[in-house]
Every structure is written in structure tokens, then in C-alpha cells.
Amino acid sequence: MATNFSQTAAYIWSLADLLRGDFKQSQYGRVILPFTILRRLECVLEATKPKVLTQVEKLKDNQQLEPEAREKFLLKAAKQSFYNTSAMDLSKMGSADIKTNLTTYIESFSTDAREIFEHFKFADFIAQLQDANLLYKVVQKVALTDLSPAAISNHDMGLVFEELIRRFAESSNETAGEHFTPRDIVRLTTSLVFMEDDDALTESGIIRTIYDPTAGTGGFLSSGMEYVHELNPEAVMRAFGQELNPESYAICKGDMLIKGQDVSRIKLGNTLSDDGLHSDRFDYMLSNPPFGVDWKKVEGKIKDEHKLKGFDGRFGPGLPRVSDGSLLFLMHLISKMRDYDSGGKDKNGGRIGIILNGSPLFTGGAGSGESEIRRYILESDLLEAIVALPTDMFYNTGIATYVWILSNKKDAERRGKVQLINGVHLYQKMRKSLGSKRQEIGEDDVRLITQTFGNFEAVESYRLDKAPDEKSGRGRQSSTKKKAEKKTFGSKIFASHEFGYRRITIERPLRLSVQFSGVRIATLRFEPGKLNAAMQKVYEQFPEAFPDSGSPRPASGRGAGGEGPSSATYGDLSTVEAEIRAMVKADFADLKEKQIKDLLDPKTWTAQKELLDNAIKLQAAIGENQHDDFNEFEATLKQAIKDADVELDAKQKKQIIAAVSWTNPDAEPVIKKVISRLGASPGSKSNGKPTQPDPTYGTFEYKNQIVQFQPDSDLRDNEDVPLTEGTARGANVDAVNEAYFHKEVAPHVPDAWIDKGKCDAKDGGVGIVGYEIPFNRHFYEYQPPRPLQEIDAELDELSSEIMQMLQEVHS
């Protein structure tokens, strides 16, 4: 058999020839992978199998021995991290009872090894093979495959298994993205994470740990170990991981077992809600978490950890929205970083490479969970670089993706800085698409990205020597002369605080006009809010339920011949309840039962009728003239209430004012509070109150008083003030905010002010700090539109082409 790992993998995959026709193509790997693991384990155990069988006989006489102790004796005899207690092997299984023999053989493995086959649901596939009369043939072919350590080393066997996993993923590309990260992306991410430690990794006796919380089939773990093996074959790399999908977990665990790893370090379960390695910290971490997947199923546990443990847990900085858990995985990884101490051998620090979609870069405004997570990462100086990848790189999605590189042991030149690398055009088209994966990153492209990152250099965007994308050969081709997209590459370096801003709230005064017109006060007949539209429709359709309403009635026929509640109490809808419920169901389906009951309750209608009657009394006292100074009107209204002998509670008064008032930019501003009167000496205090106005923060001189105006919520706005090196630390915040306000806001809206009450929870400064990384904006290149003459000429050409096609159809 060939010793080249790709040829060995091809030979093993040729089992598919036996399976073709009886199994779907996407099922080949579910048969081939467990059989490969089975044969490798059998070959590894062959040398010590007699000692294990001898030990089994010895232990038969000791029935009191605990299962854990029994397993330790057998592991010692096997000199491996697994064993098999059966005297049988694949080559000895005859065709007569092969299904039972094979099942018994698998059940004779140690717990960790046996669990792999259980999660593969291998027993089901054994039954299918038996039903198809293929089981004996497959076992015979597998038994003839030499996978012994003498023929193929652990490292090479790992490469063989990875090649089989790749073939499996490609044959089932409709679900490949759920458990398999494309090899080119794995290689790039691994290189970016490990390259900064290349010197350290070549030292003799080196021992390092690698971890993937979304291990899938173990691609990242294998790639990390392979990278280190190429640098230093004597280095020891210990792999840790956790995976949610049982089948992917089985593949990963089998791969690690083949590579000689302690598979007890690979856990099954949800990393976010049940961290299987909660006490461990790692040197290197690689992850490709699911894009845009919600965490509603584990929401309770995660929120509890955030609330109860804070920064002592994993999610102290904040929580993203439930619809996307990507940043939860990132925070989980950060919590797993080994501590760093430049002088301590046991504190080597940690490095992270994680693949995320675009959402974590910018989703969430200032103060949101996403922004606070980015703030923590940037202010803790953990982020080294972000690399933008091409689209169409993954099996199950074509969206834009990014590789984040984080470290708690930055070199001196990188401290306080972040590198952005734009690699969106570093790709080559694949000859055959695999699911959504249509492009791949070549070795030269990986080298360019890693060199740019390693050199930590800013690269002015330049045009790549790459051919334009070929157009599809299908169908009629467009004759457009629009230029092909320019393929560029570039790198930029920013100070961490340059991604931050302080969001200040800008207020403007409420300006109200008031008029007690008949049209406006008539709206008081109906409750505001959700019942308003329904009440209007009921009032229109069932007028006989509202006698003495003072309004002319459309002819409805109700009450004319003794029908309907013509003489009933105002708002009594008891006789038409069924009709009203039918109308509500058809036109107001969002109303809940309690609201429907309120709609049918006469008290609701009589309360509004009483309010309307009181408004009519006030109208008689105030008149119907328009008032453009609400401050003066309040005094007028107060006197009118007294003169008309009307009693109004706060809620009723508020509803009347809402009905008869409207915002008017030409009206006087509404005073919220009179602070003091003018006249005191500059800078002095009167009863602890300021005696000079401060328009920047909302205290104005108005009619010989210092006042605060009522803000208009409809005119409220936010301004994002870029952070400086000082304001990022909470220093000089007011001066920077004020300078920005007077330059960018005050010249355009002179009556605006900064809301001093909106302060950041962390540093206490005015405004709420936010962070975002607008990657595309930093690499945007303006493309001027084509000349109009060129566009017109193209439209004429296309019109002629269309007319010619129509003539062809008619002829």
C-alpha cells in the first residue's frame, strides 16, 4: 500500500465503491470514518493485545474490583490511552455471524474509544450494511489495510484522517459548514495565531496547549498540531476541545485518538451553557463558531452567569442580543487565556484566532452589550488584528467573514494599536463549487497576509495582479461597459481609541401652540392609545348606543322601530357585544381580551364623555383663539378651571392638553423649571442656584430669568464625538464634548444643548462611550460615476438590442 498520506486516504475512501447504490453519497463518511478509526485502533493495540488478554483473565477472579480500577489495570497493560478486551480482530470475523461478532468487538473497547462509535451511531450503519449484504466485504477490505504505527506514524495517520474528513465534508456539502471549516481558512488562521511564537515553539522540550470551544471535526486542533510539528517535531502539543454535535464530536475524538492525544480532554456539550473545561487555561485558541445563531435555548444560564459572577465569570463585559451569540464565544475564549508574565515560565499568555461574520464589528450602539464587549477588548488592549476574508469561502454561507487575532502578550510595537488587513480580493475561483464555497485562498495569498501581519506594517492599497472574474457562460451576456471591480490589497494601523466615540444626547426645547377648537376637543370622546381607533369605529357604527351625544347622527335604522338600545345609558353596548367582538376580531386583532372588555365597559365611555363635557366648559371660558406661548397659557388654563368650576386630576389635564396642543417651531419654548432670576453678580450663587446661564448644558436666559426648557423628544438627537487618547481614559471629556458641540451642532441649531444627565456608567463622563470597527469604511475607495454621455449611449445600445430581440420574436 502507498505510504503517501493522500494515496492512503484515497485507498481507504475507495470503500465508497462498495457502498455506491446502497448508500447516499453523503453517508459514505459515516461508514468509512468509523471503520478507519476501528482499524487504526486495532493496529495500534496489536503489539500489547496478548498482555491485555492475560490481564483480563487475571481480573476475572477479582469481582470486587471497582470498574475504574479495572480500567487502569487494562490501560497499563495496553500501554495506550485505550484498550480492547476481545480476543477477536477484523481478520478473524467470518461471514456467518459477522454482525454480532463486530458489535461485540466494538463493545469490548474502553469507554472513551467505545463512545466514539456510539456517537457515530455505528450500530445502525452495521445493520444497514448487513441488510445490503455488504458488511463482510467491507470488513474484509478494512482488515487488509495496514494502518499499523510501523507503516504510518501518528502524525501521518492524522493527515490521512483529515483527508478523509475533508472528502466526507465535500461529499455532504449541504451540511459541511456545520462541522467542517475549509482547509485554506484553517491554515491561514493557524498561521496568524502561531507565527508570533515561532521562535519559542522551536525550543527543545516545549509543551503547549491548544483549544477549540467549537471543535467540529477537529480541523483547527489538527492544523495547530501540524503547524508546531513542522517547526519542531519534538514539541508536545496537547489538544483540548468541546463540540455540541455528537457526530462531529465522534470524528474529532477519533482523530485525536489516532494522533495519540488524551481524548478525555475532548468534551461533548454546549460550551456556552456547560463549559466542560471550566478550570483550564490555554496557550493557543482557535475557533469558527456558528454565524448568527441565537442563544435563546441557554439564555437563562448565560444571563445568570453574567449577573451573579460579573467579571469573575466569562461574560462580565456585557451580553450581545439573543439573535447572535458570536461574541459570547469570543468572551469565552478570552476567559480561557493563560495569564501572561514576561518573567514567569508558567505564565506564557494566550493567543486567539476566531472567525466571525461582520455583525460583531459594529452591531449595537453606545452602551449596548456588543459595544461594551468591544470596549472591553480594545481598552484591555487584547485585539492585535482583523483580517477581512473574501466572500463565498464557506460551505454553507457566502457572507463576508473576518479573522480576529487577539493576544494578552502583545509586542511593544503593537501595544495600544490594531491592524486591519483587507484581504477580500485575495482568492482564486474553484473549478467546482462545494455548497456555497466557490472561492479559496491560495498559498501565495496566505503568505501575503501573514507577512503583512508579521511585519506589522501599513500598506497603502494597491492593485493586485489578478485577472478579473470570469463571467458566466450561461445565457445571453450583457453588453454593459461597466468596469470590472478593481482588486486591491491594503493594511492600516490604528490606535485602539480611534474606534471609540462618546455619544452625547442633544436636546432642543419643546415649542407648543394651543387652541380649544371644536375639532380638537372632540377627540376627547375616545381614549388615547390602543383603544382609540376601535372606539372611533364603534362610535360610528353604533350611534344609538350614545344618546345625547351632541353630535349629528348618520341614518342607521337602529332605534327607529324600537330596535337597539336607543333609550339605553350612554355607552351601553351589551346588546351589540357580539357584533363588536366580530368587528374587533376582523379589524383590531392585536387587542387583548382585557382591552376588549374595557372597550365594552360603559364606564370607559362615560369617563371620556365627562372629560369632553369639561373641555367644552373650558372652551367657553378660554375661547377658541390660538395661544403660541404655552407658559402664559398654563396660567390662563388654571384660571379657567377655577372659573368653570371643573375638577381635573393630573391624568385628565394631561389628556386635554395633548388634545388641544401641537408642536410649532414658531411658538415660544416651554419652560420646565425656573432656576433663578438674573441680577446677581457674575459667578456668585443664590441659595445654591447658578445665577448665570450656561446654554451648552441647557440653562438659558429667558425673560429676565435663568430657566431650563422642556426638551422635545421628537427633536432629540445623538452626536458621536470621536474619542481622543485622553477622553478614552475619561480625561478632559467636557472640553472635547463642548468643542465638538460648538463646531458641529450649535451653528445649525442655536437653541440646542447637551444633556448633562446622560453619563457613561464606567467613567462618569458626560455621554456614553461606544466602540465599533467600521472595517469597510476604512478601506472604501470612491469611484466616480461614469459620464452621462457614456450611460446614455449604453442605454441607446441596450434599447436597440431589445427592439431587435422583439422583432425576432414577432417574426
MIPA-339759 format. One record per residue (C-alpha): residue in three letters; z, x negated, y. Coordinates in pm, whole numbers, padded with zeros to 5 digits, always signed. Each point is the difference from the previous one (the first is absolute). Layout:
<rs>
alaZXY ...
</rs>
This chain:
<rs>
met+00000+00000+00000 ala-00079-00128+00350 thr+00289-00155+00191 asn-00130+00091+00346 phe+00226+00282+00120 ser-00284+00222+00124 gln-00181-00037-00334 thr+00322+00075-00186 ala+00050+00311+00212 ala-00360+00108-00064 tyr+00052-00044-00374 ile+00316+00214+00005 trp-00167+00262+00219 ser-00277+00028-00258 leu+00241+00232-00181 ala-00152+00256+00235 asp-00309-00003-00222 leu+00209+00160-00274 leu+00152+00253+00237 arg-00322+00113+00166 gly-00078+00364-00071 asp+00346+00095-00125 phe+00184-00103+00319 lys-00080+00032+00368 gln-00088-00319+00182 ser+00313+00036+00214 gln+00211-00002-00321 tyr-00124-00332-00138 gly+00271-00199+00176 arg+00274+00227-00133 val-00096-00114-00351 ile-00108-00360+00062 leu+00292-00109+00221 pro+00286+00098-00236 phe-00187-00144-00300 thr-00045-00327+00192 ile+00372-00010+00080 leu+00082+00082-00361 arg-00216-00284-00137 arg+00129-00253+00254 leu+00362+00084-00076 glu-00071-00026-00371 cys-00161-00344+00041 val+00285-00128+00220 leu+00261+00114-00255 glu-00187-00135-00303 ala+00174-00341-00009 thr+00353+00142+00006 lys-00064+00319-00197 pro+00160-00134-00325 lys+00322-00086+00185 val+00010+00347+00155 leu-00044+00167-00338 thr+00274-00220-00145 gln+00229+00099+00286 val-00080+00367-00060 glu+00118-00034-00362 lys+00320-00167+00111 leu+00077+00272+00252 lys-00046+00279-00255 asp+00340-00080-00144 asn+00169+00028+00341 gln-00020+00370+00086 gln+00280-00027+00259 leu-00205-00224+00230 glu-00086+00151+00340 pro-00375+00054+00067 glu+00015-00237+00300 ala+00154-00277-00208 arg-00250+00060-00280 glu-00287-00034+00248 lys+00138-00331+00129 phe+00006-00146-00351 leu-00360+00105-00059 leu-00119-00130+00338 lys+00161-00334-00078 ala-00178-00014-00335 ala-00335+00091+00161 lys+00046-00254+00283 gln-00177+00249+00227 ser+00098+00283+00231 phe-00116+00248-00268 tyr-00018+00029-00378 asn-00135+00211-00289 thr+00202+00078-00312 ser-00289+00120-00219 ala-00133-00217-00281 met-00341+00150+00064 asp-00273-00118+00238 leu-00340+00138+00105 ser-00196-00193-00262 lys+00210+00145-00286 met-00051+00365+00088 gly-00224+00176-00247 ser-00210+00303+00074 ala+00201+00237-00222 asp+00299+00063+00222 ile-00086-00200+00308 lys+00122+00252+00257 thr+00355+00008-00143 asn+00005-00377-00051 leu-00118-00074+00353 thr+00250+00244+00152 thr+00285-00154-00202 tyr-00113-00350+00098 ile+00010+00086+00371 glu+00341+00164-00034 ser+00132-00326-00146 phe-00038-00184+00331 ser+00293-00070+00230 thr+00081+00258+00267 asp-00192-00156+00291 ala-00314-00055-00206 arg+00015+00341-00168 glu+00039+00170+00337 ile-00342-00133+00107 phe-00175+00190-00280 glu+00205+00313+00067 his-00111+00012+00365 phe-00359-00056-00107 lys+00046+00312-00218 phe-00150-00220-00266 ala+00104+00229-00285 asp-00233+00269+00139 phe-00294-00241+00004 ile+00081-00121-00351 ala-00024+00362-00114 gln-00333+00045+00181 leu-00137-00318-00156 gln+00110+00121-00343 asp-00165+00339+00052 ala-00321-00178+00096 asn+00022-00229-00307 leu+00011-00300+00232 leu+00357-00123-00035 tyr-00056-00233-00296 lys-00315-00149+00158 val+00175-00066+00331 val+00307-00154-00168 gln-00221-00225-00214 lys-00192-00127+00302 val+00318-00058+00200 ala+00159-00184-00293 leu-00293-00246-00006 thr+00050-00090+00368 asp+00187-00329+00037 leu+00239+00041+00291 ser+00254-00259-00116 pro+00163-00236+00254 ala-00181-00288-00170 ala-00337+00160+00072 ile+00078+00136+00346 ser+00290-00087+00231 asn+00221+00251+00177 his-00180-00070+00326 asp-00346+00047-00149 met+00114+00305-00194 gly+00120+00144+00327 leu-00348-00052+00145 val-00154+00170-00303 phe+00230+00299+00040 glu-00073+00022+00374 glu-00371+00006-00078 leu+00058+00284-00246 ile+00202+00189+00263 arg-00283-00049+00249 arg-00254+00137-00248 phe+00229+00296-00069 ala+00041+00070+00372 glu-00374-00014+00058 ser-00074+00225-00297 ser+00242+00261+00139 asn-00072-00051+00369 glu+00085+00358+00088 thr+00369-00088-00040 ala-00013-00379+00022 gly+00144-00013+00350 glu+00324+00154-00126 his+00091-00305-00206 phe-00241-00284+00073 thr-00060-00200+00318 pro-00346-00163+00013 arg+00006-00367-00095 asp-00153-00123+00327 ile+00273+00172+00206 val+00269-00135-00230 arg-00134-00354+00034 leu-00016+00019+00379 thr+00349+00144+00040 thr+00149-00248-00246 ser-00161-00293+00181 leu+00135+00116+00337 val+00353+00036-00136 phe+00017-00325-00197 met-00204-00241+00212 glu+00280-00071+00248 asp+00212-00127-00292 asp-00265-00208-00177 asp+00191-00325+00054 ala+00328+00139-00129 leu-00166+00155-00305 thr-00133-00338-00118 glu+00348-00148-00035 ser+00123-00075-00352 gly+00248+00239-00162 ile-00087+00279+00244 ile+00127+00351-00086 arg-00109+00299+00204 thr+00008+00381-00027 ile-00277+00249+00070 tyr+00044+00377+00038 asp-00220+00307+00028 pro+00174+00337+00057 thr-00324+00185-00079 ala-00103-00224-00287 gly-00278+00213-00143 thr-00152-00200-00284 gly+00153-00322+00130 gly-00302-00142+00184 phe+00200-00141+00290 leu+00263-00151-00229 ser-00268-00163-00216 ser-00190-00130+00302 gly+00314-00151+00152 met+00086-00178-00323 glu-00360-00119-00038 tyr-00005-00135+00357 val+00315-00203-00058 his-00122-00115-00342 glu-00313-00144+00162 leu+00214-00198+00246 asn+00268-00103-00247 pro-00033+00079-00373 glu+00364-00099-00050 ala+00138+00246+00256 val+00203+00294-00129 met-00090+00337+00150 arg+00221+00295-00091 ala-00164+00340+00041 phe+00183+00319+00103 gly-00146+00342+00059 gln+00034+00376-00012 glu-00260+00265-00071 leu+00007+00381+00007 asn-00296+00077-00228 pro+00100-00043-00369 glu-00342-00118-00116 ser-00034-00256+00281 tyr+00355-00110-00074 ala-00092-00052-00365 ile-00304-00212+00093 cys+00203-00208+00246 lys+00283-00050-00246 gly-00246-00099-00272 asp-00169-00248+00231 met+00333-00158+00094 leu+00104-00016-00366 ile-00324-00178-00085 lys+00065-00248+00281 gly+00344-00078-00139 gln+00193+00178+00274 asp+00334+00177-00049 val-00124+00358+00004 ser+00347+00139+00069 arg-00084-00088+00362 ile-00278+00261+00003 lys+00147+00344+00072 leu-00132+00354-00034 gly+00076+00250+00275 asn-00038+00089+00367 thr+00076-00309+00208 leu+00094+00199+00310 ser+00253+00235-00156 asp+00122-00215-00290 asp-00027-00373+00060 gly+00019-00153-00347 leu+00065-00348+00144 his+00237+00095+00283 ser+00203-00321-00005 asp-00292-00246-00024 arg-00167-00198+00279 phe-00332-00177-00030 asp-00208-00292+00128 tyr-00338+00175+00002 met-00089+00367+00011 leu-00340+00162-00033 ser-00078+00371+00008 asn-00277+00253+00032 pro+00195+00327+00043 pro-00183+00334-00014 phe-00169+00092+00328 gly+00118+00310+00184 val+00209+00139-00287 asp+00292+00219+00105 trp+00359-00064-00109 lys+00120+00361+00006 lys+00110-00015-00365 val+00255-00273+00078 glu+00072+00103+00360 gly+00367+00081-00063 lys+00089-00337-00156 ile-00184-00201+00265 lys+00154+00190+00291 asp+00345-00038-00156 glu-00046-00377-00029 his-00123-00021+00359 lys+00291+00206+00131 leu+00284-00136-00213 lys-00095-00368-00033 gly-00196-00066+00319 phe-00099-00365+00023 asp+00212-00077-00306 gly-00263+00193-00196 arg-00376-00030-00006 phe-00096+00255+00264 gly+00225-00084+00294 pro-00268-00030+00274 gly-00127+00356-00047 leu-00204+00233-00218 pro-00371+00078+00031 arg-00131+00354-00024 val+00017+00154-00346 ser-00380+00012-00030 asp-00040-00380-00034 gly+00247-00230-00177 ser-00186-00330+00053 leu+00258-00137+00243 leu+00281+00084-00243 phe-00149-00248-00246 leu-00024-00258+00277 met+00367+00043+00093 his+00091-00018-00368 leu-00177-00336-00027 ile+00169-00135+00313 ser+00338+00086-00150 lys-00099-00203-00307 met-00069-00322+00191 arg+00204-00296-00111 asp+00219-00130+00284 tyr-00132-00304+00181 asp+00190-00311+00096 ser-00204-00311+00080 gly+00274-00219-00146 gly+00095+00212-00302 lys-00168-00039-00338 asp+00097+00351-00110 lys-00124+00159+00322 asn-00375-00059-00011 gly-00088+00313+00194 gly-00264+00251-00098 arg-00363+00083+00068 ile-00174+00338-00030 gly-00360+00108-00036 ile-00056+00376+00008 ile-00317+00206+00028 leu+00025+00303+00229 asn-00239+00246+00157 gly-00036+00033+00378 ser+00275+00258+00047 pro+00299-00242+00005 leu-00161-00192+00287 phe+00028+00274+00258 thr+00126+00335-00135 gly+00304+00136+00182 gly+00090-00025+00368 ala+00291-00177+00165 gly+00329+00077-00174 ser-00166+00135-00316 gly+00089-00135-00343 glu-00330-00189-00031 ser+00038-00159+00343 glu+00359-00104-00071 ile-00108-00163-00328 arg-00272-00198+00181 arg+00256-00087+00268 tyr+00241-00136-00258 ile-00272-00209-00166 leu-00131-00146+00326 glu+00334-00055+00172 ser+00132-00164-00318 asp-00308-00228+00013 leu-00101+00077-00358 leu-00370+00073+00048 glu-00231-00301-00031 ala-00345+00154-00017 ile-00208+00309-00066 val-00347-00027-00150 ala-00245+00289+00037 leu-00201+00048-00319 pro-00347+00155-00036 thr-00026+00365-00098 asp-00102+00112-00351 met+00212-00267-00167 phe+00207+00219-00234 tyr-00089+00213-00300 asn+00138+00329+00129 thr-00039-00019+00378 gly-00238-00138+00259 ile+00241-00002+00296 ala+00084-00299+00219 thr+00277-00217-00142 tyr+00209-00293+00121 val+00194-00283-00158 trp+00339-00061+00167 ile+00160-00342-00049 leu+00372-00025+00074 ser+00249-00283-00026 asn+00358-00078+00103 lys-00073-00374+00012 lys-00275-00032+00259 asp-00117-00343+00106 ala+00100-00099+00353 glu-00350+00061+00139 arg-00006+00355-00140 arg+00339+00112+00129 gly-00018+00296+00233 lys-00373+00041-00066 val-00232+00213-00215 gln-00353-00085-00109 leu-00265+00270-00036 ile-00306-00088-00208 asn-00303+00228+00009 gly-00168-00026-00339 val-00167+00343-00006 his-00347-00155-00037 leu+00091-00260-00262 tyr-00152+00171-00302 gln-00296+00012-00226 lys-00150+00311-00155 met+00062+00050-00371 arg-00297+00049-00227 lys+00173+00300-00153 ser+00268+00213+00161 leu+00328+00056-00184 gly+00135+00331+00121 ser+00041-00042+00378 lys-00017-00379-00024 arg-00341-00100+00130 gln+00084-00334+00160 glu+00186-00316-00096 ile+00131-00308+00174 gly-00167-00320-00114 glu+00164-00339-00053 asp-00142-00133+00328 asp+00143+00297+00188 val+00343-00048-00161 arg-00016-00368+00096 leu-00087+00084+00363 ile+00290+00244+00034 thr+00255-00228-00165 gln-00111-00302+00204 thr+00021+00198+00324 phe+00347+00119-00096 gly+00111-00343-00115 asn-00123-00169+00318 phe+00173+00269+00209 glu-00284-00005+00248 ala-00157+00252+00232 val-00370+00036-00072 glu-00225+00157+00261 ser-00206+00269-00171 tyr-00331-00140-00116 arg-00295+00138-00187 leu+00002-00058-00374 asp-00299-00134-00184 lys-00030+00310-00214 ala-00302+00216-00062 pro+00019+00358+00130 asp+00089+00265-00254 glu-00297+00128-00193 lys-00092+00360+00058 ser-00011+00241-00289 gly-00339+00019-00169 arg+00042+00371-00067 gly-00178+00275+00188 arg-00189-00016+00330 gln+00124-00288+00212 ser+00089+00046+00365 ser-00223-00179+00246 thr+00285-00051+00248 lys-00007-00325+00191 lys+00376-00009+00040 lys+00127-00354-00049 ala+00188-00088-00316 glu+00374-00058+00033 lys+00081-00353+00111 lys+00210-00177-00264 thr+00268-00214+00159 phe+00317-00188-00089 gly+00292-00086+00226 ser+00370-00074+00022 lys+00251+00060+00276 ile+00361-00105+00047 phe+00252+00211+00191 ala+00364-00031+00094 ser+00200+00259-00195 his+00113+00182+00315 glu-00362+00063+00101 phe-00014+00281-00255 gly+00293+00175+00166 tyr+00030+00242+00287 arg+00269+00202+00171 arg-00086+00368+00027 ile+00140+00140+00324 thr+00003+00374+00071 ile-00163+00106+00325 glu+00117+00326+00154 arg-00144+00211+00282 pro+00173+00285+00183 leu-00032+00360-00105 arg-00172+00202+00276 leu+00029+00377-00035 ser-00137+00300+00181 val+00156+00345-00051 gln-00129+00355+00051 phe+00155+00329-00114 ser-00336+00165-00058 gly-00038+00307-00220 val-00224-00184-00245 arg+00250-00282-00050 ile+00313+00210-00044 ala-00185+00232-00242 thr+00003-00284-00255 leu+00381+00035-00022 arg-00048+00308-00218 phe-00056-00243-00292 glu+00212-00281-00137 pro-00135-00349+00060 gly-00073-00223-00298 lys-00127+00098-00345 leu+00056+00376+00042 asn-00191+00024+00327 ala-00353+00063-00133 ala+00122+00233-00275 met+00203+00208+00250 gln-00301+00036+00228 lys-00216+00126-00286 val+00266+00247-00119 tyr+00042+00127+00358 glu-00376+00055+00029 gln-00052+00164-00341 phe+00311+00221-00008 pro+00053+00114+00364 glu+00180+00319-00106 ala+00296-00214-00111 phe+00059-00104+00361 pro+00054+00317+00211 asp+00073-00023+00373 ser-00145-00347+00003 gly-00142+00046+00346 ser-00346-00109-00114 pro-00314+00209-00050 arg-00086+00060-00367 pro-00328-00014-00187 ala-00079+00321-00191 ser+00118-00057-00355 gly+00046+00351-00133 arg+00357-00078-00103 gly+00262+00252+00118 ala-00256+00257+00112 gly+00073+00241-00282 gly+00353-00089-00087 glu-00110-00308-00197 gly+00165-00335+00052 pro+00314-00094+00188 ser-00105+00133+00341 ser+00351+00114+00080 ala+00172-00288-00171 thr+00216-00267+00160 tyr-00183-00284+00177 gly-00097-00259-00263 asp+00072+00217-00304 leu-00264-00114-00253 ser+00159+00141-00314 thr-00280+00252-00071 val-00277-00263+00032 glu+00177-00291-00168 ala-00247-00014-00290 glu-00299-00012+00236 ile+00162-00272+00210 arg+00082-00210-00306 ala-00363+00028-00114 met-00119-00107+00346 val+00243-00294+00006 lys-00110-00113-00347 ala-00363+00004+00110 asp+00029-00149+00349 phe+00334-00184+00018 ala+00053-00144-00346 asp+00215-00285+00134 leu+00281+00240+00099 lys+00298-00014-00234 glu+00193+00305-00124 lys+00283-00049+00251 gln-00251-00003+00286 ile-00171+00311-00134 lys+00336+00177-00011 asp+00061-00101+00363 leu-00344+00138+00087 leu+00090+00336-00158 asp+00350+00013+00153 pro+00025+00239+00303 lys+00262-00235+00154 thr-00268-00266+00043 trp-00217+00240+00198 thr+00278+00158+00207 ala+00138-00340+00098 gln-00340-00104+00133 lys-00047+00339+00171 glu+00334-00045+00176 leu-00106-00346+00113 leu-00327+00142+00133 asp+00184+00273+00191 asn+00229-00261+00160 ala-00302-00208+00100 ile-00152+00306+00167 lys+00324+00043+00201 leu-00016-00367+00104 gln-00364+00044+00095 ala+00101+00278+00240 ala+00258-00231+00161 ile-00212-00319+00013 gly-00350+00137+00052 glu-00324-00123-00146 asn-00065-00296+00230 gln-00066-00345-00153 his+00274-00260+00041 asp-00103-00369-00017 asp+00348-00146+00044 phe+00199+00077-00313 asn+00316-00151+00148 glu+00003+00259+00281 phe-00108+00274-00242 glu+00310-00056-00217 ala+00219+00098+00295 thr-00221+00305+00063 leu+00024+00101-00368 lys+00376-00040-00001 gln+00034+00232+00300 ala-00244+00252-00150 ile+00200+00018-00324 lys+00309+00075+00206 asp-00174+00258+00223 ala-00170+00179-00292 asp+00328+00006-00195 val-00171-00156-00302 glu+00186-00184-00274 leu-00187-00283-00172 asp+00125-00259-00242 ala-00146-00353+00001 lys-00254+00078-00274 gln-00127+00313+00180 lys-00025-00179+00333 lys-00194-00283-00164 gln-00248+00246-00154 ile-00059+00176+00331 ile-00063-00330+00181 ala-00236-00114-00277 ala-00195+00326+00037 val-00043-00010+00379 ser-00045-00377+00056 trp-00276-00252-00068 thr-00062-00366+00069 asn-00185-00069+00321 pro-00080-00357+00115 asp+00012+00120+00361 ala+00351+00147-00028 glu+00318-00179+00097 pro+00178-00205-00270 val+00292+00172-00174 ile+00335-00169+00067 lys+00205-00069-00312 lys+00300-00154+00173 val+00110-00089+00354 ile+00165-00341-00023 ser+00109-00057+00358 arg-00101+00048+00361 leu-00164-00267+00208 gly+00188-00169+00280 ala+00233-00249-00167 ser-00047-00370+00068 pro-00259-00180-00220 gly+00139-00116-00334 ser+00330+00185+00038 lys+00136+00259-00244 ser+00123+00348+00073 asn+00235+00135-00266 gly-00166-00232-00248 lys-00346+00144+00073 pro-00298-00203+00126 thr-00082+00054+00366 gln-00349-00151-00009 pro-00299+00138-00194 asp-00157-00190-00290 pro-00335+00166-00066 thr-00082-00240-00286 tyr+00275+00158-00209 gly-00020+00359+00126 thr+00232+00027+00302 phe-00195+00113+00305 glu+00061+00070+00367 tyr-00078+00368+00047 lys+00095+00218+00300 asn+00276-00235+00115 gln+00150-00025-00350 ile-00015-00237-00295 val-00111+00212-00293 gln-00125-00012-00356 phe-00294+00225-00078 gln-00042+00211-00311 pro-00261-00178-00218 asp-00310+00188-00110 ser-00029-00043-00378 asp-00372+00076+00013 leu-00057-00296+00233 arg+00224-00238-00194 asp-00181-00315-00107 asn+00073-00335-00162 glu-00107-00347+00107 asp+00002-00299-00233 val+00119-00308+00187 pro-00101-00319-00188 leu+00297-00210-00108 thr+00049-00343+00147 glu+00187-00282-00166 gly+00304+00104+00202 thr-00014+00376-00042 ala-00051-00048-00375 arg+00357-00135+00002 gly+00122+00278+00231 ala+00001-00219+00313 asn-00146+00094+00341 val-00105+00342-00131 asp+00043+00199+00324 ala-00197-00245+00214 val-00298-00001-00238 asn+00007+00380-00038 glu+00016+00051+00376 ala-00282-00246+00069 tyr-00220+00181-00250 phe+00096+00341+00141 his-00080-00092+00360 lys-00333-00155-00099 glu-00131+00244-00261 val+00173+00335+00066 ala+00135+00051+00352 pro-00334-00052+00181 his-00150+00290-00197 val+00297+00242-00016 pro+00238-00074+00290 asp+00254+00266-00104 ala+00051-00150-00348 trp+00308-00187-00117 ile+00132-00189-00305 asp+00244+00190-00219 lys+00294-00239-00010 gly+00166+00200-00278 lys-00260-00095-00262 cys+00138-00333-00123 asp-00058-00217-00303 ala+00266+00044-00268 lys+00003-00370-00083 asp+00006-00187+00333 gly+00105+00285+00233 gly-00283-00068+00247 val-00193+00277+00170 gly-00290+00104-00221 ile-00036+00000-00378 val-00137-00313-00163 gly-00294+00039-00235 tyr-00223-00237-00195 glu-00355+00040-00128 ile-00268-00242-00116 pro-00335+00131+00130 phe-00206-00232-00218 asn-00344+00143+00070 arg+00059+00010+00373 his+00061-00374+00009 phe-00332-00074-00172 tyr-00208+00270+00166 glu-00323-00127+00151 tyr-00175+00219+00252 gln-00356+00090-00095 pro-00199+00127+00299 pro-00206+00312-00070 arg-00371-00037-00052 pro-00226+00065+00302 leu-00088+00366+00046 gln-00371-00082-00014 glu+00046-00146-00349 ile+00195+00305-00120 asp-00261+00238+00150 ala-00281-00189-00172 glu+00183+00018-00333 leu+00058+00376+00042 asp-00371+00049+00072 glu-00085-00200-00311 leu+00240+00202-00215 ser-00134+00328+00143 ser-00352-00104-00091 glu+00114-00091-00351 ile+00170+00339-00043 met-00309+00187+00122 gln-00215-00196-00243 met+00236+00088-00287 leu-00013+00370+00097 gln-00378-00009+00003 glu+00005-00154-00349 val+00223+00287-00118 his-00224+00268+00154 ser-00315-00154-00142 
</rs>
